[in-house]
Amino acid sequence: MADVHNKKTRSYNMSMIRRKDTKPEIIVRKFLSGNGFRFKLHDKTFPGKPDLVFPKYNTVIFIHGCFWHG
């Protein structure tokens, strides 16, 4: 399938897509922090930069709630 935009327009469109602090991510963060869970955000030391990192539980969470992931 051919792209309907030129390179400059496509680059601009993709640059406007948020990677952090999306609405689903904020909802999950408020719920978890309200229930007493402590976490780090977007830790670059892990592969894939997980959205939430729980060092105490050796757990990471990826929240795919953006337009592309549904």
N, C-alpha and C positions, 0 to 999 in steps of 0.2 A: 504494500500500500504506500503510495507516494505521500509525502508530507505536503500539507496545504499551505504552510508558511515558509517564508525564506529563513535563512540561518539566523539573521539578526532578530527577527520577530520571535522565532522559536526560543532563542536564547533569553530574550526578555521575559517571555511567558514562563519559562522554567525557573528563572531567577526570582520570580514573584511568589513561588510556592513555598510556604513556610515549612521549616523542618523541625522547629522547636516551638513549644508552648501552643500546640494546637488545642482546640476545644476539648476533644476526648481526653487528651493528656492532662489537661488542667482538672477535669472532672475526677479522674482517677487519683491525681495527686492530692486534691482536697479531701477525698474520701479516706485515703490512706493516712494522711497526716492528722486528720480528725480522729482517727482510731489509734493514734499513738505510734505509728510506724515512722522511723527515721530513715531517710534515704538520701543519696546523692543524685544529682541530675547530669545526664549526658556525659558520663565519665569516658574520656578519650583513651584511657589505658586498656579498655576492653575492645575486642573486635566488634565492629558494627555500631559503636557508640550507643549503648542501650539508653533508653529514656530514663529508667529508674534503676538505681543500684542499691541493694540492701547488703552492706558489708557484714552485718551481724549474722545474717542468714545465708551468706554466700549465694545470693540470688540476684538475677537481673530481670527486668521486664522491658519488653519492646511493645510500644503501643502504636499499632498501625491503624490509625483512625483518620487518615487523610483521604483526600479525594481519590487517589490512585489505588488505595487498598480497600476502600469501602468501609 
